[in-house]
């Protein structure tokens, strides 16, 4: 059965844009009162939904320590009863922004989050040692102990995201006479995350969807922002942030590598068989939004031509993907998923990604209003023509009929994405992770914390409530030559004893780019040059980043037949020293 909307079935949300008006915008949202009622009610439900999933007093987080964010109360099909560093940081970024905007009731929970994260940073885990590589561990048990099961690790977006959430709070403390608290309680957590970001920003890792091991645009965008604002905070506090200022331009330079002409390829340095059109890029634009920025292409600001072209490309990639999107024309909002090759739960739209499409547009409107004009160029023209077909390239000043028509059209388009969420939100306002591609019924984890937080931030941008600047204006110049950090590798020798017959070969594959990202066709071949009947040794040497924990297995390949050794996955951690070496001695299982 199709899920009922929160306050009745959504109406046909938007009138098609017919052209430029001469006096006032012609777009009108049909059923606006219904949408406004939904937004008001769902905003209350969403803040309650976030707080319900945070310990110690969250109604859906029983027994969870203070300040710990549970991804979802769901404990089976799927089990999300964990705390993810990424989800928690994005949730608390939303809460800190809400606190700064005037909700003083949230400060206790923010202080509890600081304490909980400080505890997690001291925990050795499968990604590495405490206060070092272990900061890249994606998730933990809700009692603040390590999760040791197989997972896509490391994930390098958690530390810079957490740093950003806490930098927002530290800056508020400084501005409100609490410098000592910022320096003594909050900075120690931030500084560890910044040190991790400096060291590992140029290393591959798993993306925010925890599936692709390569270079993720979301991670790079988060890293650039964190290093910029981290360097400024360190200077304000009289602290050191080694490598923050020097690496920020390098990260920005690398970020340009993801631009492929009309959209952002969200994952590079990996052979994933995808187009790269991914809501990863929409979420990145939200995270790096600076309300005082211009429409800067280099930082993919929401109002930039690049971000708008990418918005169109990503949104259009879903128009024919889901049954619930059939018949929706250009200029009207479809349901948005993660990427159209998605197979998780058969691949469906997500609430948070649909909301992200709206939030980028609200943020763009804010920027245009502050700047006082809109520039339409050849790159952004297709985006605008979906909404106002008669528009042409040019710069349109605030107050002009063209400016008003464009802003009205973009805002109405953004509202249509909210109306899409309204259409598939059940009557109690509960936001799951996904909604069914065929029916719109909620799917996967129930009461997803990130879904609720995404609703809050989208509506805040709609209302003109924005976060403080993070200093984009002084950090958007791309170096003429891109340079990375010097490589820091450990040379690992893989030895495995396995009896083979002529025509069989042995490969090592694992959860690293250097080991083929678990793809047999990209595995590393071992040599049998020392193989004897008495010692069936196969071996190979591979350069792997230092201080890196990873999982791997051996496979036998004979023609087109691949045979995996038995479970479980093997694990190894390289040493901390650059140019170090190590040896693993295994026997085929």
Secondary structure, 3 states (H helix, E strand, C coil): CCCCCCCCCCCCCECCCCCCCCCCCCCCECCHHHHHHHHHHHHHHHHHHHHHCECCCCCCCCCCCCCCECCCCCECCCECCEEEHHHHHHHHHHHHHHHHCCCHHHHHHHHHHHHHHHHHHCCCECCECCCCHHHHCCEEECCCCECCCCCCCCCCHHHHHHHHHHHHHHHHHHHCCCHHHHHHHHHHHHHHHHHHHHHHCCCCEECCCCCCEEEEHHHHHHHHHHHHHHHHHHHHHCCCCCCHHHHHHHHHHHHHHHECCCCECCEECCCCCCCCCCHHHHHHHHHCCCCCCCCCCCCCCCCCHHHHHHHHHHHHCCCCCCHHHCCCCCCCCCCCECCCCCCHHHCCEEHHHHHHHHHHHHHHHHHHHHHCEEEECCCCHHHHHHHCCCCCCEEEECCCHHHHHHHHHHHHHHHHHHHHHHHCCCCCCCCCCEECCCCCCEECCCCCHHHHHHHHHHHHHHCCCCCCCCCHHHCCCCCCCCCCCCCCEEEEEEEEECCCCCCCEEEEEECCHHHHHHCHHHCEECECCCCCCCCCEEEEEEEEECCCEEEEEEEEEECCEEEECCCCCEEEECCCCCCEEEEEEEECC
